[in-house]
Amino acid sequence: NELINSFSEIMSTKVLNEFISNALFLNISEKIALSSLYLINLSKTLIKCVFNSMNSKSK
């Protein structure tokens, strides 16, 4: 269930990133800021996912 939640989080951020890419009215600095936020969130989610799978294996 935790894995599904993480996956849906990744998918929603992917959709968000698609929206950001398509929003041509945003200037470049805003795009860079949003992209870095997206990458930070993605890495956090991936770390959480790996950590949770390691925890479930050890039990």
N, C-alpha and C positions, 0 to 999 in steps of 0.2 A: 504493500500500500504506500509506503514511504517512497519507494522507487517510482511508482506511478505519479505521485505528487511532484517529485523532482522532475520527471519527464514532462509533465504538463506545465511546470514552471519554465522549463527550457523552451518548450513550444510557444508559450505565450510571449517570452522575451524575443524569440525568433520572429514572431508576428510583429511585435513592437519594432524590432530592428528593420523589418521590411517597410513598415510605415515610415520610419525615420528616413530610410533611403529614398523613398518615393516623395517625401516632403521637400520638394525643391526650393520652396520659399525660405527654408532655414539657411542661414549663412554658414560658412565653413566652420567657424569657431564653435558654433552651437552644435553642429554635426559631430565635431571631434569630441566635445564634452559628453554628448549623449552616447556616442560610440564607446567611450571609455567607461561610462557608467554601465552600459550593456555588458561589456567585457568583465567588469568587476562582479556584476551580478551573476553572470554565467559561471565564472570561476568559483564563486562562493557556492553556487548550486552544485557544481561538479564535485567540489571538496566534500560538501554535505552528503552527497550521494555515495561517494567512495567510503567515507567515514561510517555511514549507516550500514553499508554492505559488509564492511569489516566487522562491525559490532555484531551483526546478525550471524556471521560465520563463527565468531568466537563463543557465542552462546551454545 
